[in-house]
Structure formats: C-alpha cells, structure tokens
Amino acid sequence: MVDFLLALLGYIILRFRYPNKNERQKVLKKTYDDSYITVGAEWPLKIIGILFFVALFSFLIIVIYRVIFFGPS
C-alpha cells in the first residue's frame, strides 16, 4: 500500500515538473533508476531530514543556553 502511494506521488511530482513525456522518461531513467517510488520517497524524506535538523539544532541551542545562564547542575 505504501509503495503504491509513493509511486503515485512520484508520478504526480514528475508529471507536474516535466509535462513532456519523453523528457519525463529520460529524467526517470537517468536520475531515479526508473522508479516512481524513489521519486515519491525523496520529498517526504527531505521534510523529515529538515525537521530532524531543526529539532537537533533547537536542542543544542537550549542546552547551550541552560549551561551559560544557569550553570551546570
């Protein structure tokens, strides 16, 4: 089920990005190893990566703030 949704999302993304069918097939074969699932998984994984980076950076800022202003416990 998840593979179907990722493949559908990948098809929609490439369809909007490359309206020309021949160009879309070239990009799919060259960049994404002829797999719509790879295209569909790239976008959500980028979002998860960005959220992870923001959470990690926020945690680091909070720890530094606590050490500077409240001292080590």
Backbone as a printed PyTorch tensor [residue, N CA C, xyz], in Angstrom:
tensor([[[  0.8190,  -1.1910,   0.0000],
         [  0.0000,   0.0000,   0.0000],
         [  0.8640,   1.2580,   0.0000]],

        [[  1.9150,   1.2500,   0.8360],
         [  2.7950,   2.4080,   0.8930],
         [  3.5360,   2.5680,  -0.4270]],

        [[  3.9570,   1.4680,  -1.0180],
         [  4.6460,   1.5470,  -2.3070],
         [  3.7480,   2.1610,  -3.3680]],

        [[  2.4770,   1.7900,  -3.3470],
         [  1.5340,   2.3520,  -4.3080],
         [  1.3970,   3.8590,  -4.1140]],

        [[  1.2940,   4.3020,  -2.8610],
         [  1.1580,   5.7370,  -2.5900],
         [  2.4170,   6.5010,  -2.9750]],

        [[  3.5870,   5.9340,  -2.6920],
         [  4.8290,   6.5930,  -3.0840],
         [  4.9840,   6.6440,  -4.5990]],

        [[  4.6010,   5.5740,  -5.2660],
         [  4.6690,   5.5680,  -6.7250],
         [  3.6960,   6.5860,  -7.3180]],

        [[  2.5150,   6.6840,  -6.7660],
         [  1.5440,   7.6630,  -7.2340],
         [  2.0440,   9.0860,  -6.9920]],

        [[  2.5890,   9.3410,  -5.8150],
         [  3.1450,  10.6550,  -5.5080],
         [  4.3090,  10.9730,  -6.4440]],

        [[  5.1710,  10.0010,  -6.6970],
         [  6.2840,  10.2060,  -7.6230],
         [  5.8140,  10.5060,  -9.0330]],

        [[  4.7840,   9.8120,  -9.4730],
         [  4.2420,  10.0770, -10.8080],
         [  3.6730,  11.4920, -10.8890]],

        [[  2.9480,  11.9040,  -9.8720],
         [  2.3480,  13.2420,  -9.8600],
         [  3.4360,  14.3190,  -9.8450]],

        [[  4.4760,  14.1070,  -9.0270],
         [  5.5620,  15.0810,  -8.9560],
         [  6.2530,  15.2240, -10.3100]],

        [[  6.5990,  14.1010, -10.9350],
         [  7.2670,  14.1810, -12.2350],
         [  6.3400,  14.7040, -13.3170]],

        [[  5.0770,  14.4060, -13.1980],
         [  4.1060,  14.8830, -14.1990],
         [  4.0130,  16.4060, -14.1800]],

        [[  4.0240,  16.9940, -12.9730],
         [  3.9720,  18.4510, -12.8790],
         [  5.3090,  19.0880, -13.2300]],

        [[  6.3960,  18.4490, -12.8480],
         [  7.7200,  19.0230, -13.0870],
         [  8.1210,  18.9250, -14.5560]],

        [[  7.7780,  17.8180, -15.2090],
         [  8.1410,  17.5930, -16.6050],
         [  6.9000,  17.1830, -17.3960]],

        [[  6.1860,  18.1490, -17.9830],
         [  4.9640,  17.8100, -18.7320],
         [  5.2290,  16.9780, -19.9900]],

        [[  6.4120,  17.1320, -20.5860],
         [  6.7580,  16.3800, -21.7780],
         [  7.0820,  14.9300, -21.3950]],

        [[  6.3980,  13.9900, -22.0170],
         [  6.5400,  12.5740, -21.6470],
         [  7.9470,  12.0510, -21.9110]],

        [[  8.5450,  12.4270, -23.0340],
         [  9.8910,  11.9420, -23.3480],
         [ 10.9200,  12.4670, -22.3480]],

        [[ 10.8180,  13.7330, -21.9990],
         [ 11.7390,  14.3170, -21.0220],
         [ 11.5450,  13.6740, -19.6510]],

        [[ 10.2910,  13.4250, -19.2930],
         [  9.9790,  12.7910, -18.0090],
         [ 10.5830,  11.3780, -17.9480]],

        [[ 10.4950,  10.6350, -19.0350],
         [ 11.0550,   9.2810, -19.0680],
         [ 12.5810,   9.3120, -18.9730]],

        [[ 13.2160,  10.3080, -19.6280],
         [ 14.6770,  10.4290, -19.5470],
         [ 15.1170,  10.7160, -18.1150]],

        [[ 14.4380,  11.6600, -17.4620],
         [ 14.7900,  12.0180, -16.0870],
         [ 14.5310,  10.8350, -15.1580]],

        [[ 13.4330,  10.1480, -15.3500],
         [ 13.1000,   8.9930, -14.5120],
         [ 14.1640,   7.9120, -14.6400]],

        [[ 14.5820,   7.6350, -15.8500],
         [ 15.5760,   6.5830, -16.0720],
         [ 16.9660,   7.0020, -15.5910]],

        [[ 17.3610,   8.2530, -15.8720],
         [ 18.7170,   8.6930, -15.5600],
         [ 18.8980,   9.0120, -14.0750]],

        [[ 17.9720,   9.7440, -13.4990],
         [ 18.1440,  10.2440, -12.1360],
         [ 17.5820,   9.3000, -11.0790]],

        [[ 16.4470,   8.6920, -11.3480],
         [ 15.7370,   7.9240, -10.3270],
         [ 15.7230,   6.4230, -10.5720]],

        [[ 16.5970,   5.9170, -11.4020],
         [ 16.7220,   4.4740, -11.6800],
         [ 15.4060,   3.8480, -12.1250]],

        [[ 14.6410,   4.5880, -12.8940],
         [ 13.3950,   4.0930, -13.4940],
         [ 12.3870,   3.6310, -12.4370]],

        [[ 12.2920,   4.3820, -11.3320],
         [ 11.3930,   4.0080, -10.2450],
         [ 10.6340,   5.2300,  -9.7360]],

        [[  9.3230,   5.1870,  -9.8720],
         [  8.5000,   6.2690,  -9.3400],
         [  8.4890,   6.2600,  -7.8130]],

        [[  8.7510,   5.1190,  -7.2150],
         [  8.7920,   5.0280,  -5.7550],
         [  9.9360,   5.8810,  -5.2100]],

        [[ 11.0670,   5.8770,  -5.9050],
         [ 12.2090,   6.6940,  -5.4830],
         [ 11.8680,   8.1720,  -5.5550]],

        [[ 11.1700,   8.5710,  -6.6010],
         [ 10.7530,   9.9720,  -6.7300],
         [  9.7940,  10.3320,  -5.6070]],

        [[  8.8480,   9.4700,  -5.3220],
         [  7.8600,   9.7420,  -4.2840],
         [  8.4380,   9.7330,  -2.8900]],

        [[  9.4940,   8.9720,  -2.6610],
         [ 10.0970,   8.9010,  -1.3240],
         [ 11.0480,  10.0600,  -1.0640]],

        [[ 11.5570,  10.6780,  -2.1040],
         [ 12.5470,  11.7450,  -1.9320],
         [ 11.9660,  12.9530,  -1.2120]],

        [[ 10.7890,  13.3820,  -1.5810],
         [ 10.1800,  14.5780,  -0.9970],
         [  9.8500,  14.4180,   0.4920]],

        [[  9.1740,  13.3490,   0.9150],
         [  8.9270,  13.1840,   2.3560],
         [ 10.2090,  13.0000,   3.1740]],

        [[ 11.2080,  12.3320,   2.6050],
         [ 12.4560,  12.1560,   3.3360],
         [ 13.2040,  13.4710,   3.5160]],

        [[ 13.0990,  14.3610,   2.5480],
         [ 13.6950,  15.6910,   2.7060],
         [ 13.0210,  16.4450,   3.8440]],

        [[ 11.7150,  16.3600,   3.9330],
         [ 10.9830,  17.0440,   5.0020],
         [ 11.3610,  16.4590,   6.3620]],

        [[ 11.4450,  15.1410,   6.4470],
         [ 11.8340,  14.5010,   7.7100],
         [ 13.2540,  14.9140,   8.0910]],

        [[ 14.1450,  14.9970,   7.1330],
         [ 15.5110,  15.4300,   7.4000],
         [ 15.5740,  16.8600,   7.9020]],

        [[ 14.8000,  17.7330,   7.3010],
         [ 14.7700,  19.1270,   7.7410],
         [ 14.2100,  19.2290,   9.1510]],

        [[ 13.1410,  18.4990,   9.4400],
         [ 12.5630,  18.5250,  10.7860],
         [ 13.5480,  17.9720,  11.8190]],

        [[ 14.2690,  16.9160,  11.4660],
         [ 15.2690,  16.3580,  12.3700],
         [ 16.3770,  17.3720,  12.6390]],

        [[ 16.8400,  18.0540,  11.5960],
         [ 17.8840,  19.0580,  11.7480],
         [ 17.4140,  20.2100,  12.6290]],

        [[ 16.1950,  20.6780,  12.4320],
         [ 15.6570,  21.7690,  13.2510],
         [ 15.5300,  21.3320,  14.7090]],

        [[ 15.0650,  20.1200,  14.9450],
         [ 14.9400,  19.6210,  16.3200],
         [ 16.3090,  19.4980,  16.9790]],

        [[ 17.2760,  18.9660,  16.2600],
         [ 18.6240,  18.8140,  16.8060],
         [ 19.2620,  20.1670,  17.0980]],

        [[ 19.1080,  21.1060,  16.1880],
         [ 19.6470,  22.4500,  16.3700],
         [ 18.9760,  23.1470,  17.5530]],

        [[ 17.6660,  22.9970,  17.6810],
         [ 16.9440,  23.5900,  18.8060],
         [ 17.4150,  23.0000,  20.1280]],

        [[ 17.6030,  21.6920,  20.1630],
         [ 18.0910,  21.0410,  21.3750],
         [ 19.4710,  21.5670,  21.7460]],

        [[ 20.3330,  21.7330,  20.7560],
         [ 21.6720,  22.2480,  21.0030],
         [ 21.6240,  23.6730,  21.5440]],

        [[ 20.8000,  24.5150,  20.9880],
         [ 20.6600,  25.8960,  21.4560],
         [ 20.1330,  25.9190,  22.8920]],

        [[ 19.1630,  25.0840,  23.2080],
         [ 18.6020,  25.0360,  24.5680],
         [ 19.6620,  24.5830,  25.5730]],

        [[ 20.4420,  23.5810,  25.2190],
         [ 21.4870,  23.0890,  26.1210],
         [ 22.5330,  24.1740,  26.3570]],

        [[ 22.9630,  24.8350,  25.3130],
         [ 23.9560,  25.9050,  25.4700],
         [ 23.3900,  27.0410,  26.3050]],

        [[ 22.1640,  27.4150,  26.0870],
         [ 21.5230,  28.4790,  26.8650],
         [ 21.4570,  28.1160,  28.3420]],

        [[ 21.0590,  26.8760,  28.6220],
         [ 20.9590,  26.4350,  30.0270],
         [ 22.3220,  26.4040,  30.6990]],

        [[ 23.3490,  25.9840,  30.0040],
         [ 24.6850,  25.9320,  30.5910],
         [ 25.2140,  27.3430,  30.8540]],

        [[ 24.9930,  28.2470,  29.9230],
         [ 25.5170,  29.6140,  30.0750],
         [ 24.7940,  30.3610,  31.1840]],

        [[ 23.4900,  30.3150,  31.2140],
         [ 22.7250,  31.1570,  32.1460],
         [ 22.3960,  30.4890,  33.4660]],

        [[ 22.3710,  29.1860,  33.5290],
         [ 22.0050,  28.5130,  34.7820],
         [ 23.1400,  27.6610,  35.3470]],

        [[ 24.2080,  27.5140,  34.6190],
         [ 25.3460,  26.7570,  35.1050],
         [ 25.0820,  25.2670,  35.1000]],

        [[ 26.1520,  24.4870,  35.1530],
         [ 25.9720,  23.0310,  35.1720],
         [ 25.3880,  22.5820,  36.5010]],

        [[ 24.5840,  21.5780,  36.4620],
         [ 23.9190,  21.0980,  37.6670],
         [ 24.7980,  20.1580,  38.4430]]])
